[in-house]
Amino acid sequence: MKDFEVFETNTEEETRTLGERLAEEAKPGDVYTLLGDLGVGKTVFTQGFAKGLGITEQVNSPTFTIVQIYEEGRMPFYHFDVYRIGDVDEMEEVGYEDYVYGEGVCLIEWANLIEEILPPCYTQITIEKNPLKGFDYRKITVKRCE
């Protein structure tokens, strides 16, 4: 794949499938950031991503716990939702670096809130709606680390 791609999905299932496909390429130590407004489909995408890693348990957004850990797939999956953090120091309290520089793959929702502590290389995924193209339409931009 190129270092920059744009995908268009028209159903939740297509968004979930794209997440699954991207996860199939993931390697231990990879970090993915997930950006988009509330209700844009970040959790749907993440559910597909988890499936692509071989995770069968229900995946929900860890809004109140900051990180959810899944270990049943082909590698550990660390799902962060940093929407509610007050400042980046809170990330130290949850052991952020152990996950980001660990043996699994990280997906961080609302990563723009912790930009200053992101690793130098990560894949940024941005999900956007366009009501003019339909209720379930999503434009998903994937920017890979160079």
N, C-alpha and C positions, 0 to 999 in steps of 0.2 A: 504494500500500500504506500501511497505518497504520504508526505508529512502533513497534508491538509486535505480534508475531504468534506463534502457536504452531502448529507442524506436527507431524503424527504420521506416521511411516513404518513399514512392516512388512517391508521387504526392503532389502538393500543397494542394489539398483537404484533404489528409490524415494528413498533418501537421496542417491544420486549425482545423480538427476534434480533434486532440490530444489537441490542445489549448482549445477547447470547453470543452472537458472532464475534463481537469485539473481545469478549472474555476468552473465547477459544484461542486467541492469539496471546493472551497474557502470560507473563513469566514471573517467577518469584522476584520480588523487589520492585515490580512495576507500580506506579502510582497514577491513578486516574482522578482528575477533578471533574466535578459535575456541576455546571452552572445553569441557572434558569429560574424564572419567577415561580412563586407558589402555584401549585396546581398544573404545572407544565408537563409533568410526567416523569420526574426524576425517579420516583419510587418504581414506576412501571419499568423504566429502563434498567434500574438496579436489579429488579427481580429477574429480568432476562439475563443480566450479567452473571448473577449468582447461578442460574441454571447452566450457563455456559461453562462454569467452573465445576459443575457436577453437584451442586448443592440442591437438595430436595426439600429442605425445611422451609417454612414460610418466612419470607423476607419482608420486614417492615422498616420504615425509616426510624433510626434511633435518635429522634429529636430530643428526647429527655435524658438519654444516657450517653450521648455524644458518640460512642462507638459500640457497634455490635460485632461480635466475632463469630465466624462460621468456620468450622474445622473439618467438615465432612467431605469437602470437595477434593479436587486434585492438588490443591494447595490451600493454606489458610486464606480466608477472605476477611478483610477488616473494612467494615462499612461505617464511615464517619458521617455525621450530620452536625455541622458546626454552627447552624443557624442561631442557636441560643447562647453561644459563648460570649462573655463580656469582653475578654481580651485574650491574646494568644498565650498568656501565662497559664490559663486554664488547660491548655493542651498538654503541658508538662505533667499536670496532675493525673491525666489518663494514660500517661506513658506513650505519647504520640510518636516519639522517635523510635521506640522499640518496634512499633508497627510499621512505620514508614521505611525504616532501614532493616526490616526483618525478612523472614523467609516467605512471606505471603504476598498478596496483592492488596493494595488499598484503593478504595473508591471514596472520595471526599466530596460530599454535597456542600454547597455554599463555600467552596474553597477560597473564593475571593476575599472572605473575611479573615483568612490566615495566610495571605500571600507571602508575607515576610518570612514565614517558616517553612514554606514548601521546598522540597528538594529542587536542585537546579534543573533536573530533567523529569518531566511528567507529561502525560497526555491530557489535554484539556477538551472536555466535551461540553458543548453549549446546546441547550434545547430551547427552541423558541416556537411560540404559537403564531399563527396568522389566521384570524377568524374569517378573513375573506376567502381563504382556501378550504374552509370547513372546520367544524368543531374539533375533530380529532387530528387535523393536520399538524405535523411537527417538522421543523427544519432543525436538523441535528448536525452541528459542525464539530468535526474531530480534528484537533491540531496536535500533531505528534511532536515530541521533543526532537530537535535536530542533532 
